Amino acid sequence: MEPFDYAAPKTLNEAIALLVERGDRARVLAGGTDIIVQVREGRRHADLLVDIKRIPEVNILHYDPREGLRLGAAVPCYRIYEDADIARLYPGLIDAVSLIGGIQIQSRASVGGNLCNASPAADTVPALIVHEARCVVMGPAGQRLVPVEEFCVAPGRTVLGRGELLVELRLPPPRPHFGAHYLRFIPRNEMDIAVVGVGAAVALDERRERCVQARIGLAAVAPTPLLVPEAAAALMDGPLTESHFDRAAALAQAAARPISDLRGDAAFRRHLVGVLTKRALRTALQRARET
């Protein structure tokens, strides 16, 4: 491992100043489960690691019925799924954070770090997409909000500029009769990277029959996680049936741009998109009808 400096600022302004000073040679450390491994293996280079865990704003975890969920960038996964209100209201997010690594990893890894790692196969991003998350970014020019589906721009790259860091994620309060689900296909039972990941969310009318809102997000089938609005639009015609799910799955497959590698070829991944989209929608619908 190459030598690097370490800093643990206590305020956002201190962190931003350090990131501005070192530029591309500075890396933010939230949980550390990705960046430490990458630096050790030489896949990322850093002259400085900026540990943000002592900054209050990145540790916030708060739900308000009017404003929704505020999720700090350094909040570890276990704090999210151990909160009963969050687990009930944001089921797709809970599905995702419960899949990251194992219990030991979940005690350190954060959703913010998983997002900023910008892996096309990141488990939390499709869940964040279907829960309509927005990213709060702070930097030398102040604060800006970025829809989560626009945050990753290429494998390993995000919209963050020099001196900027992700502070928190904001998820709106769920609509009435809302359900969401995230699932993935992996070769092993656990501790693996998604070959395909799919998140789905639906909100139903008062009779719990017709879909009034839907979102579908995909992982591991394009250079960045995808929001597929055309697949969601296919669910808006009458009471939800299997034929709706078939159309949504076909449109999700059409939007996917998978590659072939050692873990699966493109045709296999595209097939999985269809299978997992229908499965995710069925569970999301069941959860929506139970609320």
C-alpha positions as CSV (number, residue, x, y, z in Angstrom):
1,M,0.0,0.0,0.0
2,E,1.2,3.5,-0.9
3,P,1.6,5.8,2.1
4,F,-1.1,8.5,2.6
5,D,-2.1,11.2,5.0
6,Y,-5.1,10.9,7.2
7,A,-7.4,13.7,8.5
8,A,-10.6,13.5,10.6
9,P,-12.3,17.0,10.3
10,K,-15.1,17.8,12.7
11,T,-17.0,20.3,10.4
12,L,-18.1,20.3,6.8
13,N,-16.0,23.5,6.1
14,E,-12.9,21.8,7.3
15,A,-13.6,18.7,5.1
16,I,-14.3,20.9,2.1
17,A,-11.1,22.9,2.6
18,L,-9.0,19.7,2.7
19,L,-10.7,18.3,-0.5
20,V,-10.1,21.6,-2.3
21,E,-6.5,21.7,-1.3
22,R,-5.6,18.1,-2.4
23,G,-8.0,17.8,-5.3
24,D,-8.1,14.5,-7.1
25,R,-5.5,13.0,-4.7
26,A,-7.9,13.3,-1.7
27,R,-10.6,10.7,-1.0
28,V,-13.5,10.7,1.4
29,L,-13.7,7.9,3.9
30,A,-17.2,7.3,5.3
31,G,-17.4,3.6,6.2
32,G,-14.1,2.6,4.6
33,T,-15.2,-0.8,3.4
34,D,-14.6,0.1,-0.3
35,I,-11.9,2.8,-0.3
36,I,-9.5,1.1,2.1
37,V,-9.5,-2.1,0.0
38,Q,-9.2,-0.1,-3.3
39,V,-6.2,1.9,-2.0
40,R,-4.5,-1.2,-0.6
41,E,-4.9,-3.0,-3.9
42,G,-3.8,0.0,-6.0
43,R,-7.1,0.4,-7.7
44,R,-7.5,4.0,-6.4
45,H,-4.7,6.4,-5.5
46,A,-4.9,8.8,-2.6
47,D,-2.4,11.2,-0.9
48,L,-5.0,12.0,1.7
49,L,-8.0,10.1,3.2
50,V,-10.6,12.5,4.7
51,D,-12.5,10.6,7.4
52,I,-15.9,12.4,7.7
53,K,-17.4,10.3,10.5
54,R,-16.9,13.0,13.1
55,I,-19.0,15.5,11.2
56,P,-22.6,15.7,12.7
57,E,-24.4,16.4,9.4
58,V,-23.2,13.2,7.8
59,N,-24.5,11.1,10.8
60,I,-28.1,12.3,10.8
61,L,-30.8,9.6,10.6
62,H,-34.2,11.2,11.1
63,Y,-37.7,10.6,9.7
64,D,-40.4,13.3,9.6
65,P,-43.9,12.5,8.3
66,R,-44.0,15.7,6.3
67,E,-40.4,15.9,5.1
68,G,-39.5,12.3,4.8
69,L,-36.2,10.6,5.6
70,R,-32.8,12.3,6.1
71,L,-30.0,9.8,5.8
72,G,-26.5,11.0,6.5
73,A,-23.8,9.9,4.1
74,A,-21.8,8.1,6.9
75,V,-24.7,6.4,8.6
76,P,-23.9,2.6,8.7
77,C,-26.4,0.1,7.3
78,Y,-27.3,-1.5,10.6
79,R,-28.7,1.8,12.0
80,I,-31.1,1.9,9.1
81,Y,-32.6,-1.5,9.3
82,E,-32.7,-1.4,13.2
83,D,-35.0,1.6,13.1
84,A,-38.6,0.2,13.1
85,D,-40.2,3.2,11.4
86,I,-37.7,3.4,8.6
87,A,-37.9,-0.4,8.1
88,R,-41.7,-0.1,7.7
89,L,-41.8,3.0,5.5
90,Y,-38.8,2.3,3.2
91,P,-38.9,-1.5,2.5
92,G,-36.9,-1.3,-0.7
93,L,-34.1,0.4,1.1
94,I,-34.1,-2.1,3.9
95,D,-33.9,-4.9,1.3
96,A,-30.8,-3.4,-0.1
97,V,-28.9,-2.5,3.1
98,S,-29.6,-6.0,4.4
99,L,-27.7,-7.5,1.5
100,I,-24.5,-5.5,1.6
101,G,-21.6,-7.7,2.6
102,G,-22.3,-9.5,5.9
103,I,-23.1,-8.3,9.4
104,Q,-19.6,-7.1,10.1
105,I,-19.6,-5.1,6.9
106,Q,-23.0,-3.6,7.6
107,S,-21.7,-2.3,10.9
108,R,-19.3,0.0,9.0
109,A,-20.6,0.4,5.4
110,S,-22.8,3.3,4.6
111,V,-25.4,3.9,1.9
112,G,-23.6,7.2,1.0
113,G,-20.3,5.4,0.6
114,N,-22.0,2.7,-1.6
115,L,-23.4,5.4,-3.8
116,C,-20.1,7.4,-4.0
117,N,-18.2,4.3,-5.0
118,A,-20.3,4.5,-8.2
119,S,-20.3,0.8,-9.0
120,P,-22.8,-0.1,-11.7
121,A,-23.8,-3.1,-9.5
122,A,-24.3,-1.1,-6.3
123,D,-27.2,-2.7,-4.3
124,T,-28.4,0.5,-2.7
125,V,-28.8,2.6,-5.8
126,P,-31.8,1.0,-7.4
127,A,-33.5,1.1,-4.0
128,L,-32.7,4.8,-3.7
129,I,-34.0,5.4,-7.2
130,V,-37.4,3.8,-6.5
131,H,-37.7,5.7,-3.3
132,E,-37.0,9.0,-5.2
133,A,-33.9,9.9,-3.2
134,R,-32.1,13.2,-3.7
135,C,-28.5,13.8,-2.9
136,V,-27.4,16.8,-0.8
137,V,-24.0,17.8,-2.1
138,M,-21.8,20.5,-0.4
139,G,-18.7,22.2,-1.8
140,P,-16.9,25.5,-2.1
141,A,-19.9,27.0,-4.0
142,G,-22.4,25.9,-1.4
143,Q,-25.2,23.3,-1.5
144,R,-26.9,21.6,-4.4
145,L,-29.5,18.8,-4.8
146,V,-29.0,16.0,-7.3
147,P,-31.6,13.3,-8.1
148,V,-29.9,10.0,-7.2
149,E,-30.4,8.6,-10.7
150,E,-28.1,11.4,-12.0
151,F,-25.4,11.0,-9.4
152,C,-23.3,8.3,-11.0
153,V,-21.9,9.3,-14.4
154,A,-19.6,6.3,-15.2
155,P,-18.2,3.3,-13.4
156,G,-16.3,4.7,-10.4
157,R,-17.3,8.4,-11.3
158,T,-19.9,10.7,-9.9
159,V,-21.1,14.3,-10.4
160,L,-18.9,15.4,-7.4
161,G,-16.5,18.2,-8.4
162,R,-13.4,19.4,-6.7
163,G,-14.0,20.0,-3.0
164,E,-17.5,18.5,-3.0
165,L,-18.8,15.7,-0.9
166,L,-22.1,14.0,-0.4
167,V,-23.6,15.1,2.9
168,E,-27.0,13.3,3.1
169,L,-29.7,11.6,1.1
170,R,-33.3,12.8,1.3
171,L,-36.2,10.4,0.6
172,P,-39.7,11.8,0.5
173,P,-42.4,10.3,2.7
174,P,-44.0,7.4,1.0
175,R,-47.5,7.8,-0.6
176,P,-50.5,5.9,0.9
177,H,-50.6,2.3,-0.1
178,F,-47.0,2.2,-1.2
179,G,-44.8,-0.8,-1.6
180,A,-41.2,-1.3,-2.8
181,H,-38.8,-4.2,-3.2
182,Y,-35.2,-4.7,-4.2
183,L,-33.7,-8.1,-5.2
184,R,-30.6,-9.3,-7.0
185,F,-29.2,-12.4,-8.7
186,I,-25.7,-13.5,-7.4
187,P,-23.9,-16.8,-8.1
188,R,-23.4,-17.4,-4.3
189,N,-25.9,-17.2,-1.5
190,E,-24.2,-14.1,0.0
191,M,-21.1,-11.8,0.0
192,D,-21.2,-11.4,-3.7
193,I,-21.7,-8.7,-6.3
194,A,-25.0,-8.5,-8.2
195,V,-25.0,-9.9,-11.7
196,V,-28.3,-8.1,-12.0
197,G,-30.2,-6.0,-9.4
198,V,-33.8,-4.7,-9.7
199,G,-35.7,-2.3,-7.6
200,A,-39.4,-1.6,-8.0
201,A,-42.0,0.6,-6.3
202,V,-45.7,1.1,-6.7
203,A,-48.3,3.3,-5.1
204,L,-52.0,2.3,-5.3
205,D,-55.3,4.1,-5.3
206,E,-57.7,4.1,-2.3
207,R,-59.1,0.7,-3.4
208,R,-55.6,-0.7,-3.7
209,E,-56.2,-1.8,-7.3
210,R,-54.9,0.8,-9.7
211,C,-51.3,2.0,-9.8
212,V,-51.0,5.8,-9.4
213,Q,-47.2,5.9,-9.3
214,A,-44.4,3.5,-10.1
215,R,-40.6,3.5,-10.4
216,I,-38.2,0.8,-11.6
217,G,-34.4,0.9,-11.2
218,L,-31.8,-1.5,-12.5
219,A,-28.2,-2.3,-11.5
220,A,-25.3,-4.1,-13.2
221,V,-26.8,-3.8,-16.7
222,A,-25.3,-0.5,-17.8
223,P,-22.3,1.8,-17.0
224,T,-24.5,3.4,-14.3
225,P,-27.6,2.3,-12.4
226,L,-30.7,3.1,-14.4
227,L,-34.1,4.6,-13.8
228,V,-36.5,3.1,-16.4
229,P,-39.6,5.4,-16.6
230,E,-41.1,3.7,-19.7
231,A,-41.3,0.5,-17.7
232,A,-43.1,2.2,-14.9
233,A,-45.5,3.9,-17.3
234,A,-46.6,0.5,-18.5
235,L,-48.2,-0.1,-15.1
236,M,-50.6,2.8,-15.3
237,D,-53.4,1.2,-17.3
238,G,-56.1,-0.3,-15.2
239,P,-55.9,-2.7,-12.2
240,L,-52.5,-4.3,-12.0
241,T,-52.2,-7.8,-13.6
242,E,-49.5,-10.1,-14.7
243,S,-49.8,-8.7,-18.2
244,H,-48.8,-5.3,-16.8
245,F,-45.7,-6.9,-15.2
246,D,-44.9,-8.6,-18.5
247,R,-44.9,-5.3,-20.4
248,A,-42.9,-3.6,-17.7
249,A,-40.3,-6.4,-17.7
250,A,-40.0,-6.3,-21.5
251,L,-39.4,-2.5,-21.4
252,A,-36.9,-2.9,-18.6
253,Q,-35.0,-5.5,-20.7
254,A,-35.0,-3.1,-23.7
255,A,-33.5,-0.3,-21.5
256,A,-30.7,-2.6,-20.2
257,R,-27.3,-2.4,-21.8
258,P,-25.4,-5.3,-20.3
259,I,-21.9,-6.5,-21.0
260,S,-20.6,-10.1,-21.1
261,D,-17.9,-11.0,-18.6
262,L,-16.8,-13.9,-16.4
263,R,-19.9,-13.6,-14.2
264,G,-22.5,-13.7,-17.0
265,D,-23.0,-12.9,-20.6
266,A,-25.2,-10.1,-21.9
267,A,-28.1,-12.3,-23.0
268,F,-28.2,-14.0,-19.6
269,R,-28.2,-10.6,-17.8
270,R,-31.0,-9.3,-20.1
271,H,-33.1,-12.4,-19.3
272,L,-32.6,-11.8,-15.6
273,V,-33.8,-8.2,-15.9
274,G,-37.2,-9.6,-17.1
275,V,-37.4,-12.2,-14.4
276,L,-36.4,-10.0,-11.5
277,T,-38.5,-7.1,-12.6
278,K,-41.6,-9.2,-12.4
279,R,-40.6,-10.7,-9.1
280,A,-39.8,-7.2,-7.6
281,L,-43.1,-5.8,-8.8
282,R,-45.1,-8.7,-7.4
283,T,-43.6,-8.2,-3.9
284,A,-43.9,-4.4,-4.2
285,L,-47.6,-4.8,-5.0
286,Q,-48.2,-7.2,-2.1
287,R,-46.5,-4.7,0.2
288,A,-48.6,-1.9,-1.1
289,R,-51.8,-3.8,-0.6
290,E,-50.8,-4.5,3.0
291,T,-50.3,-0.8,4.0
